[in-house]
């Protein structure tokens, strides 16, 4: 998952009302319950069914680092889906998204003007329609570049064009992305 897609997923996870299980045994038991069996969990994690059963019964307590990351990612992906859906619904209908990014922004202008592309750190509130477009594109399987283009369009509209009050028809560049964080 890319930087924008991962940022959207992270924002949805911040709405969790209960902490994600910490130990490997509780995480594995949760996955077994969600996927309805150790065979499905083993297939999803790339381990043997017997290994999955050993984690469930706490015969194995500490997975190797790579497997621990896969287990935690699988749990986070399935944790509190209704809470995540409620947070997304609120973002796309009323509150929108807050985006904090450090990237190269600008547009083509005469050399030496303040509008030349440069690294900028922006924190902006995006209206609900942009949140809806970003989440819909992510759900539809959009590539990272497509998500970046949507984010650039939204940031350009809110920052450079000021919601349509200036710089009409301006095409915004959004490159050299250092970080992007979203908040619901």
Long-range contacts (C-beta under 8 A, 24 or more apart in sequence): 2-143, 2-144, 2-147, 2-148, 3-144, 3-177, 3-179, 3-180, 4-134, 4-144, 4-147, 4-148, 4-151, 4-177, 4-180, 5-138, 5-144, 5-147, 7-180, 7-181, 7-182, 8-134, 8-135, 8-138, 8-147, 8-182, 9-138, 10-181, 10-182, 11-97, 11-181, 11-182, 11-183, 11-184, 12-84, 12-87, 12-88, 12-184, 13-76, 13-79, 13-84, 14-87, 14-183, 14-184, 15-80, 15-83, 15-84, 15-86, 15-87, 15-184, 16-79, 16-80, 16-83, 16-84, 17-80, 17-83, 18-80, 20-72, 20-75, 20-76, 20-79, 21-75, 23-61, 24-55, 24-60, 24-61, 24-62, 24-63, 24-68, 24-71, 25-55, 25-56, 25-57, 25-58, 25-61, 27-71, 27-72, 27-75, 28-52, 28-55, 28-56, 28-71, 29-56, 30-75, 30-78, 30-79, 31-71, 31-74, 31-75, 31-78, 32-56, 34-78, 44-74, 45-70, 45-71, 45-74, 46-70, 87-184, 88-135, 88-184, 90-184, 91-128, 91-131, 91-135, 91-184, 92-128, 92-131, 92-132, 92-135, 93-128, 94-128, 95-128, 95-184, 96-125, 96-126, 96-127, 96-128, 96-130, 96-131, 97-125, 97-126, 97-130, 97-131, 97-134, 97-182, 97-183, 97-184, 98-123, 98-124, 98-125, 98-126, 98-182, 98-183, 98-184, 99-123, 99-124, 99-126, 99-151, 99-154, 99-155, 99-180, 99-181, 99-182, 99-183, 100-179, 100-180, 100-181, 100-182, 100-183, 101-151, 101-155, 101-177, 101-178, 101-179, 101-180, 101-181, 102-177, 102-178, 102-179, 103-174, 103-175, 103-176, 103-177, 103-178, 103-180, 104-173, 104-174, 104-175, 104-176, 104-177, 105-155, 105-159, 105-160, 105-172, 105-173, 105-174, 106-172, 106-173, 107-160, 107-170, 107-171, 107-172, 107-173, 108-171, 117-173, 117-175, 119-176, 119-178, 122-155, 122-159, 124-155, 124-158, 124-159, 125-158, 126-154, 126-155, 126-158, 127-158, 130-154, 130-157, 148-174, 148-177, 149-174, 151-180
